[in-house]
Structures are given as structure tokens and as C-alpha cells.
Amino acid sequence: MTIPIARRIQIFVYANWGREAFLYFVLLCLAIGGIGLLYFLIFKLKIRSPSNYIWLIICGVLYTHFTLRLRNIPEEAVHFLEYGLLGFFIFRALLHYVKNKSIYLTATFLALLIGIFDEILQWITPQRYWDFRDAELNGLAAGLLQIVIWKVIKPKEIAEKINPYSIRALSLVLALCILVFGLCASNTPGRVAYYTRILPSLSFLQKEEPMSEFGYKYKDHEIATFYSRLSPKDLRQNDKKNAPRYAKILNESFNISYDQFLRDYNPINDPFLYEIRIHIFRRDTHFEKANAAADPNEKIESYFIAYKENLILEKYFSHTIEESIYSWDKKKMDKINLSIEKKDEFYESPVSAGLFTTFSEKTMWISILIVLTMLSLINFYSRRKEKRR
């Protein structure tokens, strides 16, 4: 319900208390929750076993660790807190039906499924984005809470033995997670273009960030590692054949906002222009950041990123960049060269890093079908076993 207004909340908090306020809020809630749970263990349950407290410390450290890893995007840490709390509510709800150890896995996968649908809702909301990593983070938060319940609180009503009904419930939730994940992974820009032609009312989705894309990983040991939706052959051909047209579009859109450009030339209608514009933006942003930086280390780091991004542009988008106003002159490159010590140091561009490059869509669906078949057999076997009783 808060997704449509989340950006306004974010801007308000940033303006009044700073972006770190989200992180401090989550850490404060974790501290209060940890102290409250410690009080509950000592004075209510009167637990004397050291293992409960050791697990409490482990889980507290893990929650803090994963929260601090989000310090660059602190508003996402709120999700980590929310889904930990959701994991507790799901456990309480499932406890009416499942009273054995399978409840912990079932609750985790159910929270993950809700997290995926949460990301889907974000994707269809203008100015909001889909991210598989956010869905995984949501599931992780709920999973850690299940460990707290299992190893710290240790509810007495949870039995050791798992019955056939619980196996079927777990297999069903897991199957739904895998199936929905597969459908989201297959919601590529090409498919978005296809079904929006059939349903024009959904045409606004064409200008949103892609939910999922398959692409290629370029490992250039002389320059950097980067990602692209285009194969090496297609990237070369597009750059050579369409350079005048692409350069003209880039030049004429100089005064158009960066976000508007990416919406007009998106991965669906023109992946080449979409990618080159992001590389240009990243290069120029870090160059300006380096010029303004007072800290020598920050200046060197930013120059290094700008230098590497420019090398990617000059080698893989060469014809287009040379004909555009975004081409760098020798003086600018010489200035950067004097500021960078280790030019051969490893660099991996984050541009389009969310592409699936380790497996194809066909391989993914074969794997999904195999897993779903196995889960169906487990479900069938557990049902027969229950009937025999």
C-alpha cells in the first residue's frame, strides 16, 4: 500500500533527517527487538541453556551485518526489518496447521513468494523498479527470523517428526516460488512488447525498467568486464551501421533529462542507445565527482571509473561515440592518466549487471520443469502414504 508514495517518503526523510535515518531506524529496532527477546528468554521463559543465547547473538550479528551492507541504499534496510516481522506473523498463522519443523522452511518460502509479488507491484508502479536481489533479501530476512524462532525461542508445540500434510504444504509453496520466479525471469522486454501490443492499456510498461533480461558478459582483460543485451556481433554491427543516426539522437537529446532519455530509448525499443547512454552518464558523473573531490583517494577512484568507462565506450561503441558530442578529447584523457596509478587494475562495470548471463532461458525452464516434476512426485508419494494410514 505504501509503494506508490514510497518515493515521497524517501525524499521527505532525506531532506529532513538525511538518508542515514533509515539505517539508524532499522538498527534501533533491531536493538530494541534483541533486548526485548533477551528479557523474554531470561524472565519469562527462564531459559538457562547457553545455546539459546549463542544463537541469539549469531542471528543478531547476521541481521546487523546484512543491514549495514545496505548502507549505500539505506531505505532498502526497512524492507529487511519488515520481512523479518512478516516472517514472524507467517509463522504464527501457519502454526494453526503445521506443528513440526517443516514450518520454518514453509514460512520462509511463503515470505519469499510474497516478496516476489511485492517486487512485481513495484515494477508496475511508475518510477519504481523490479530487482531479484530485493526479493531474495526479503526471503533472507524472513529466513533469519525463522532461525531465531527455531534455535532461540524453541517453541514447545513444534514436533520433530514431519507428517505428509506438512510435506505437501512445503512442496506446494516451494513450487509456487519457483514457478513465479521463472515467469518473472521470462518477462523480458521482448515479451513485454508482445503482450502490450495485444493489451494496449498496458503500454506504459514499455517505458519501465525491464523486469528480466538475458544477455552477454564481456571479459576484456585489457579494459574491463561489462554486460550487454547485444551479442559481440550485434554490438559491432549496430555501432558501425547506425553510428550517424545514433550520434544525431545523442546530440539532439543533450538538453533532455537523463531519465527521460532512458524512458524514450529503453531496452525494448533500442538497447544500444540505452546502454551507451548509461555508460556515458556513469563516465561523466564520476569525472565530475573526481574534479570536485577533496579526498585524494576518492578523486583517484572516481577518475579510475571514468577512465575505464571511457575505454569501454571507445572500443565497443567507437563509431557512435566518435561522431557524437560526448567524445572525449586527448587533453581530458591526459588529465586522467596523470591521476591514475594502476590503470590495469580490475574493473567491472555495473551497467546492465542484472542481466542473466550464466544460463539461457531454455536451460532455466528445463531446470524448473525438472524440479517441479520432482516436487509433484514427492507430493503424490506423501498423499499416498497419508491414505495408507
C-alpha positions in Angstrom: 0.0 0.0 0.0 2.9 2.3 0.6 4.6 1.6 -2.7 3.0 4.5 -4.7 4.1 7.0 -2.0 7.4 5.5 -1.0 9.4 7.9 -3.2 7.8 10.9 -1.5 8.5 9.4 1.9 12.1 8.8 0.9 12.6 12.4 -0.3 11.0 13.8 2.9 13.3 11.7 5.1 16.3 12.6 3.1 15.5 16.3 3.2 14.7 16.5 6.9 16.9 13.9 8.6 19.3 12.6 6.0 19.4 9.2 4.2 21.2 7.6 7.2 18.0 8.0 9.2 16.6 4.8 7.6 19.6 2.8 8.6 19.6 4.2 12.2 15.9 3.4 12.5 16.4 -0.2 11.5 19.4 -0.7 13.8 17.4 0.9 16.7 14.5 -1.5 16.0 16.9 -4.5 15.9 18.5 -3.4 19.2 15.1 -3.0 20.9 13.9 -6.3 19.5 17.1 -8.1 20.7 16.8 -6.6 24.2 13.1 -7.5 24.3 13.8 -11.1 23.3 16.6 -11.3 25.8 14.3 -10.2 28.6 11.7 -12.7 27.4 14.2 -15.6 27.5 15.6 -14.7 30.9 12.5 -13.6 32.9 9.5 -15.2 31.1 10.8 -18.5 29.7 13.6 -18.7 32.4 15.9 -20.4 29.9 19.4 -21.2 31.3 20.8 -23.1 28.3 23.8 -21.2 26.7 22.9 -22.4 23.2 19.8 -20.2 23.1 21.8 -17.1 23.8 24.6 -18.1 21.5 22.1 -18.4 18.6 20.5 -15.1 19.6 24.0 -13.4 19.3 24.6 -15.1 15.9 21.3 -14.1 14.5 21.7 -10.5 15.9 25.1 -10.3 14.2 23.8 -11.6 10.9 20.8 -9.1 10.9 23.2 -6.3 11.7 25.7 -7.4 9.0 23.1 -7.6 6.3 21.6 -4.3 7.4 24.9 -2.5 7.3 25.6 -3.9 3.8 22.6 -1.8 2.7 24.1 1.5 3.9 24.5 2.7 0.4 20.8 2.3 -0.2 19.6 2.6 3.5 15.9 2.7 2.6 16.1 -0.9 1.5 17.1 -1.8 5.0 13.5 -1.1 6.0 12.4 -4.0 3.8 14.8 -6.2 5.8 13.0 -5.2 9.0 9.5 -5.5 7.5 10.1 -9.0 6.2 11.6 -10.2 9.4 8.4 -9.1 11.2 6.3 -10.6 8.3 8.2 -13.9 8.9 7.0 -13.9 12.5 3.4 -13.3 11.5 3.5 -16.0 8.9 4.9 -18.5 11.4 2.0 -17.6 13.8 -0.5 -18.1 11.1 1.0 -21.5 9.9 1.1 -22.7 13.5 -2.6 -23.4 13.3 -2.0 -26.0 10.6 1.7 -27.1 10.7 3.2 -28.1 14.1 6.6 -29.6 13.1 10.0 -28.4 11.9 8.8 -28.0 8.3 7.0 -24.8 9.4 10.3 -22.9 9.3 11.0 -23.6 5.7 7.4 -23.2 4.7 7.2 -19.8 6.4 10.5 -18.7 4.7 9.4 -19.7 1.2 5.9 -18.1 1.8 7.6 -14.8 2.7 9.8 -15.1 -0.4 6.7 -15.6 -2.5 5.1 -12.5 -1.0 8.4 -10.7 -1.6 8.3 -11.6 -5.3 4.8 -10.3 -5.6 5.9 -7.1 -3.8 8.6 -6.6 -6.4 6.0 -7.2 -9.2 3.8 -4.5 -7.7 6.8 -2.2 -7.6 7.6 -2.9 -11.3 4.1 -1.9 -12.5 4.3 1.3 -10.4 5.8 4.3 -12.4 9.3 5.3 -11.2 9.7 2.1 -9.2 11.8 -0.8 -10.2 12.0 -4.6 -10.0 15.0 -6.3 -8.6 15.5 -10.1 -8.0 18.1 -9.2 -5.3 15.4 -7.3 -3.3 13.1 -10.4 -3.4 16.0 -12.6 -2.2 16.7 -10.1 0.6 13.1 -10.2 1.7 13.3 -14.0 1.9 16.6 -13.9 3.7 15.1 -11.6 6.4 12.2 -13.9 7.0 14.5 -16.9 7.0 16.7 -15.4 9.7 13.6 -14.8 11.8 12.7 -18.5 11.5 16.2 -19.4 12.8 15.5 -17.1 15.8 12.2 -18.9 16.5 13.8 -22.4 15.9 17.1 -22.0 17.8 16.4 -19.2 20.3 12.8 -19.4 21.3 12.3 -23.2 20.5 8.5 -23.4 20.7 7.4 -26.5 22.7 4.4 -27.1 20.3 6.8 -27.8 17.4 7.3 -31.6 16.9 10.4 -33.2 15.4 8.6 -35.6 13.1 7.3 -34.2 9.8 4.0 -35.5 8.6 2.8 -36.0 4.9 0.5 -33.0 5.1 3.4 -30.7 6.0 5.5 -32.1 3.2 2.7 -31.3 0.7 2.3 -27.8 2.1 6.0 -27.1 1.8 6.3 -28.6 -1.7 3.3 -26.5 -2.9 4.8 -23.2 -1.6 8.2 -24.1 -3.0 6.7 -25.0 -6.4 4.8 -21.7 -6.5 8.0 -19.8 -5.6 9.9 -21.5 -8.4 7.1 -21.1 -11.0 6.5 -17.4 -10.3 10.3 -16.8 -10.3 10.5 -18.4 -13.7 7.6 -16.4 -15.1 9.3 -13.2 -13.8 12.6 -14.2 -15.4 10.8 -14.8 -18.7 9.1 -11.4 -18.6 11.8 -10.0 -20.9 11.4 -6.7 -22.9 10.5 -8.7 -26.0 7.6 -10.3 -24.2 6.5 -7.0 -22.7 6.4 -5.6 -26.2 4.4 -8.6 -27.4 1.6 -8.6 -24.8 1.4 -4.8 -24.6 0.6 -4.8 -28.4 -2.3 -7.2 -27.6 -3.3 -5.2 -24.5 -2.7 -1.5 -25.3 -3.8 -0.5 -21.8 -0.6 -1.9 -20.5 1.6 0.0 -23.0 3.0 2.1 -20.1 5.0 -0.9 -19.1 7.2 -0.5 -22.2 8.8 2.6 -20.6 9.5 1.0 -17.3 12.8 -0.7 -16.3 12.8 -4.3 -17.6 11.9 -7.0 -15.1 14.3 -9.5 -16.6 16.7 -9.8 -19.4 19.1 -12.3 -20.8 22.4 -11.0 -22.2 26.1 -11.4 -22.6 29.1 -11.0 -20.3 32.2 -9.3 -22.0 35.5 -10.2 -20.4 38.1 -7.8 -21.8 41.3 -8.5 -19.9 42.8 -5.3 -21.3 40.0 -3.0 -20.3 37.2 -4.3 -18.1 34.3 -6.7 -17.6 30.9 -5.4 -18.7 27.5 -6.6 -19.7 25.3 -6.1 -22.7 22.0 -7.2 -24.2 23.6 -7.5 -27.6 26.0 -10.2 -28.7 29.5 -9.1 -29.7 28.5 -9.4 -33.4 25.3 -7.4 -33.0 27.1 -4.8 -30.9 29.7 -4.2 -33.6 27.1 -4.2 -36.4 24.8 -1.7 -34.7 27.7 0.6 -33.9 29.1 0.5 -37.4 25.9 0.6 -39.4 23.8 3.1 -37.3 26.5 5.4 -35.9 25.4 8.6 -37.7 21.8 8.1 -36.6 22.7 7.2 -33.1 25.1 10.1 -32.8 22.5 12.5 -34.1 20.0 11.3 -31.5 22.5 11.7 -28.7 23.5 15.2 -29.8 19.9 16.4 -30.2 18.9 15.0 -26.8 21.7 16.8 -25.0 19.2 19.0 -23.1 16.8 16.2 -22.4 17.0 14.8 -18.9 18.9 11.5 -18.4 15.8 9.7 -17.0 13.6 10.9 -19.9 16.2 9.7 -22.4 16.2 6.2 -20.9 12.4 6.1 -20.9 12.3 7.1 -24.6 15.2 4.8 -25.7 14.7 1.8 -23.4 15.8 -1.9 -23.7 12.7 -2.7 -25.6 12.9 -0.3 -28.5 16.6 0.4 -28.6 19.0 -1.5 -26.3 22.1 0.0 -28.0 21.2 3.6 -27.3 20.0 2.7 -23.8 23.4 1.1 -22.9 25.6 3.7 -24.5 23.8 6.5 -22.6 24.2 4.8 -19.3 28.0 4.2 -19.9 28.3 7.9 -20.9 26.4 9.0 -17.8 28.5 6.9 -15.5 31.7 8.1 -17.1 30.8 11.8 -16.9 29.3 11.6 -13.4 32.5 10.1 -12.0 34.7 12.6 -13.9 32.8 15.5 -12.3 32.9 13.8 -8.9 36.6 13.4 -9.2 37.1 17.1 -10.1 35.1 18.1 -7.1 36.5 15.6 -4.6 38.8 16.9 -1.8 39.8 13.4 -0.7 42.8 12.2 -2.8 41.6 8.6 -2.6 38.1 9.4 -3.7 39.5 11.5 -6.6 41.7 8.7 -7.8 38.8 6.1 -7.5 36.4 8.3 -9.5 39.0 9.1 -12.2 39.7 5.4 -12.5 36.0 4.6 -13.0 35.6 7.4 -15.6 38.8 6.2 -17.4 37.6 2.6 -17.6 34.1 3.5 -18.8 35.6 5.7 -21.5 37.7 2.8 -22.7 34.6 0.7 -23.0 32.9 3.4 -25.0 35.9 3.9 -27.3 36.3 0.2 -28.0 32.8 -1.2 -28.2 30.8 1.9 -29.1 33.6 3.6 -31.1 31.9 4.8 -34.2 28.9 6.3 -32.4 30.9 8.0 -29.6 33.4 9.5 -32.1 30.6 11.1 -34.1 28.8 12.4 -31.0 29.4 15.4 -28.8 30.2 13.0 -25.9 33.6 12.0 -27.4 36.5 13.0 -25.1 39.5 14.9 -26.4 43.1 14.0 -25.7 43.5 16.7 -23.0 40.8 15.2 -20.8 42.3 11.7 -21.1 45.8 13.0 -20.4 44.5 14.7 -17.2 43.0 11.4 -16.0 46.1 9.4 -17.0 48.2 11.6 -14.7 45.9 11.0 -11.8 45.7 7.2 -12.0 48.4 4.9 -10.8 47.1 1.4 -11.6 45.4 1.6 -14.9 45.4 -2.1 -15.4 43.6 -2.8 -12.2 40.5 -5.0 -12.5 37.2 -3.1 -13.2 33.7 -4.5 -13.6 31.1 -2.0 -14.9 27.8 -2.3 -13.1 25.9 -1.1 -16.2 23.4 -3.9 -17.1 24.9 -6.2 -14.5 21.5 -7.5 -13.7 21.3 -9.4 -16.9 21.1 -13.2 -16.8 24.4 -14.3 -18.4 25.2 -17.6 -16.8 22.3 -19.6 -18.2 19.8 -19.3 -21.1 16.1 -19.1 -20.8 15.7 -22.6 -22.2 18.1 -24.0 -19.7 16.2 -22.2 -16.9 12.9 -23.7 -17.9 14.2 -27.2 -18.3 15.6 -27.0 -14.8 12.4 -25.6 -13.4 10.3 -28.3 -15.0 12.6 -31.0 -13.6 12.3 -29.5 -10.1 8.5 -29.1 -10.4 8.2 -32.8 -11.5 10.2 -33.9 -8.5 8.1 -31.8 -6.2 4.9 -33.3 -7.8 6.2 -36.9 -7.2 7.1 -36.0 -3.6 3.6 -34.6 -3.2 2.0 -37.7 -4.8 4.0 -40.1 -2.6 3.2 -38.2 0.6 -0.5 -38.2 -0.3 -0.5 -42.0 -0.8 1.4 -42.5 2.4 -1.2 -40.5 4.3 -4.1 -42.5 2.8 -2.5 -45.8 3.9 -2.6 -44.6 7.4 
